[in-house]
Amino acid sequence: MAASRIVIENCAIATVDAHDTEYASGHVVVADTLIESVGAGGAPAGLENVVRRIDGTGHLVTPGLVNTHHHFYQWITRGLATDHHLFDWLVALYPTWARVDEPMVRAAAAGSLAMMARGGVTTAMDHHYVYPRGAGDLSGAIIGEAARTGLRFTLARGSMDRGESDGGLPPDFAVETLEGALAATEETIDTHHDASPDAMTQIAVAPCSPFSVSTELMRQGAELARRKGVRLHTHGSETAEEERFCEEVFGMGPTDYFESTGWLGPDVWMAHCVHMNDSDIAAFSRTGTGVAHCPSSNARLAAGIARVPDLLAAGVPVGLGVDGTASNESGELHTELRNALLVNRLGTHRERALTTRQALRLGTYGGARVLGRADRIGSLEAGKLADLVLWRLDTLAHSSIADPVAALVLGAPAPVTLSLVHGRTVVEDGRLTMVDEDAVAGAARDEARRLARVATRPGDVTA
Ligand SMILES: [Zn+2]
């Protein structure tokens, strides 16, 4: 017997189930933390314990958006190195990033999470890989902010141990030791990972990238993840420069390198995957390796266009990611639905690259699949967790667009009237319900200024 029910009626519904079932006018009933029913017309009669009944006229309901790649700390280093490609951009920013401390990371996480939530994200993730010595409990701070904002969350506990003196890209003072990184990652899993299917917090093992991580950390990281039963995440095949780095240092391309270190498999998802040939795509398909597609960041850093239509045709799980906000200042995922569709239509498949429904699927079910959670989130179906968004489509921006899914994907960013996570309201009429948005904005500005001051001070590098 449900303790409380929320009923939403008279709205268009895109369920993103296996058949892409849609209703021009339908209902969703939420009972406690779960979706109880979805269907055409009004809600079933005689429901008890209805605490809220919402008239969704002029709205579209979809599953909540799932973000599969982000770096929260970059919220306080936005708008820098704006005309660089990836490697130059990294080299320009590493010295600043290496100065982050716990209050900075906490304020940046709060900002990133608030922006995610406001844009209809119900499951967020953070790939955090900068852990300067003595900086405090950064993972704990990030996880705490996710809980405070009310979003479902995966922390991909990152790491770097290949500094400049080992032929890597980051400066030596920005990296951890192999042993230190592995021990801290294991401790984060033991402290925070919830293996239950309804979990609000999960941890993944996430060494940063081939050019900032030793082969041994890749290998032992994969072993650690499998021993603990958690997922694996990293950056891969992002740029032509990375491809050259792998050929020169490892004598093979990125995908072969990942395979040789245990980094292809159904428990792995990788950000970007732009520079993939047919045999790379076949390897991802064969092993069930997932992809976080980040179209805005790839464009901002001139990385190229990921072969999403080919990945989908090969059955590769693909979700969307904003990537860090130092390479995608907007920090919004609902605009990535549009950008994924537009960017891929500029590629070789042209107008047949992606449909509006496929774009919505990438941002919802696709993301859930990539995070290994598609059995519980990512579509609106009875028995799944109540993570959903009510998008307002009856104002100037959208009221004359015929098809609600086209309005959401191709139109201006749609306002969020209501967002539920685990049955709880996290956004109401465009405002966050759990945190004070203005306080989050103020703290982020203050910490961004403090980081800029600390980073330009000569000497006393964090070591
Ligand atoms: Zn990234």
Residues whose N, C-alpha, C, O or C-beta is under 5 A from the ligand:
A	BS01	ZN	D323 G324
